[in-house]
Amino acid sequence: MKPFKRAQRVSNEIQKVIAEAIEFEARDPRLRYVTIIRVETSDDLKHARVFYRTLGDREEAAAGLEHAKGYLRTVVAKRVRMKFTPELTFEYLDILNLP
């Protein structure tokens, strides 16, 4: 048996691709201080929850990510080989209140 489920491997790859796209390709200044913490995909790989943290304004970062959602989904579709590209949902992760 494999030590990781496919969803976990895909989540790790999506995290890497989105983080690189935000760092090196995105031109939106609202995304300047955004860090992708982790990605959780559903077992059917059709939905991905992207957890992020920011050093800047939280509302501006959320607006920037929503604005860039289509672009980031296109980047994931091009760089991660999958039958379906997951729908991205961005959620702010408050590190101080982790379970």
C-alpha positions in Angstrom: 0.0 0.0 0.0 1.2 3.5 -0.8 2.0 5.7 2.2 0.1 8.7 0.8 -3.2 9.0 -0.9 -3.3 10.5 -4.4 -5.3 13.5 -3.0 -2.4 14.3 -0.7 0.2 14.1 -3.5 -2.0 16.3 -5.7 -2.5 18.8 -2.9 1.3 19.1 -2.4 1.8 19.7 -6.1 -1.0 22.3 -6.3 0.4 24.1 -3.3 3.8 24.3 -4.9 2.4 25.5 -8.3 0.2 28.2 -6.7 3.0 29.4 -4.4 5.4 29.8 -7.3 2.8 31.5 -9.5 2.0 34.0 -6.8 5.7 34.7 -6.0 7.1 34.9 -9.5 4.3 35.6 -12.0 1.4 37.5 -10.3 1.6 41.2 -10.7 -1.1 42.2 -8.3 0.5 44.1 -5.4 -2.2 42.7 -3.0 -0.6 39.3 -3.3 2.9 40.5 -2.4 2.9 39.2 1.2 0.7 36.1 0.7 2.1 32.7 1.7 0.3 29.5 0.8 0.3 27.3 3.9 -1.4 24.2 2.7 -3.9 22.8 0.2 -6.6 20.2 0.9 -8.2 18.5 -2.0 -11.4 16.4 -2.0 -11.0 12.7 -2.6 -12.5 13.1 -6.1 -10.0 16.0 -6.8 -12.7 18.4 -8.0 -12.4 20.9 -5.1 -9.3 22.3 -3.5 -9.2 24.5 -0.4 -6.1 26.7 -0.4 -5.1 28.0 3.0 -3.0 31.1 3.1 -1.5 33.6 5.4 -0.5 37.2 4.8 1.7 39.8 6.4 -0.3 42.6 4.8 -3.9 43.6 4.9 -6.1 40.5 5.2 -9.1 41.9 3.2 -6.8 43.1 0.4 -5.1 39.7 0.2 -8.5 38.0 0.0 -9.7 40.4 -2.8 -6.4 39.8 -4.7 -6.7 36.0 -4.5 -10.4 36.1 -5.6 -9.3 38.3 -8.5 -6.5 36.0 -9.5 -8.5 32.8 -8.9 -9.1 32.2 -12.6 -5.5 32.8 -13.5 -4.3 30.5 -10.7 -6.7 27.7 -11.8 -5.3 28.0 -15.4 -1.8 27.7 -14.1 -2.7 24.6 -12.1 -4.4 23.1 -15.2 -1.3 23.7 -17.3 1.3 22.4 -14.8 -0.5 19.6 -13.0 -1.6 16.7 -15.1 -5.1 15.9 -14.1 -8.3 14.9 -15.8 -10.2 17.7 -14.1 -8.8 21.0 -12.7 -10.1 21.5 -9.2 -12.3 24.5 -8.2 -10.1 26.7 -5.9 -11.4 28.1 -2.7 -9.2 30.4 -0.6 -9.4 30.4 3.2 -7.4 32.6 5.5 -5.5 30.5 8.1 -5.1 32.1 11.5 -2.0 30.3 12.8 -2.6 31.5 16.4 -5.9 29.6 16.5 -4.9 26.2 15.1 -6.6 23.1 16.6 
